[in-house]
């Protein structure tokens, strides 16, 4: 099994497509980091108390909008509550904090998903397209072992892509804030809204690690969808297209979940783990454990379906 996984990893990492995707991920990470720093600098520029008063005024204005979605209402209320707490307790917002900037670069996760979907869609379908699937199946390995090795290789690629992206963003922000800024701010704390809706001071580094570790679960769910469609339909184009469509619809589904309770049982409503860091989950009863459980169930079911079909499929040259 280990040799099968190594073989699949060699196929992935030696491909030109992988090198191009890694380069694009680094470019995206650098760009996100620069824009995130610019945005945060604008928020903290000048007198911080004046800035917090402006945040309160701006978000109170948003709350007056009649058709504002429940999730955007919660976001505006959270910002007002934290700004008022800062003013009351004379707590200035973080400045030049690498981990705070990285925490607000959660959109990087979506690019990792997109590029991993492409790899997952190709790893099985391409064997059929190139006519090499028959050669794989005549080897002294079970079909289950072959499929599982491919899936394991894709998961390893996904985790490596996430680490590479975070690493590129870290280096970029560290350069912008001055070398060693990440080490210097490891113990820094920031204000967050907890699951009970209370404001508390939490270590930013730990929150950052928590968010990006939790991102592995939604990444795996989209990867499994792409992998399963590719395995069942033997088409990488359909796998990529359907997975990306579901990813796009997922953002709308998160908003809709606040109104339709049954949507919380779909994987797409549980795909943004950063919402739990900022207490913006679509429904109050949804927890990190609930979202992880829902995603794991879909991952097991989808992989099980692809496994069952792959074992019974007649493969001809």
ABEGO torsion letter per residue (X at the ends): XAAAAAAAAAAAAABAAAAAAAAAAAAAAAAAAAAAAAAAAAAABEBAAAAAAAAAAAAAAAAABAABBAAAAAAAAAAAAAAAAAAAAGBBBBBGBAAAAAAAAAAAAAAAAAAAAAAAAAAAAAAAAAGAAAAAAABBBBAAAAAAAAAAAAAAAAAAAAAAAAAAAAAAAAAAAEBGAAAAAAABBBBBBBAAGBBBBBBAAAAAAAAAAAAAAAAAAAAAAAAAAAAAAGBAAAAAAAAAAAAAAAAAAAAAAAABAAAAABAAAAABAAAAAAGABABAABBAAAAAAAAAAAAAAAAAAAAAAAAABBBBX
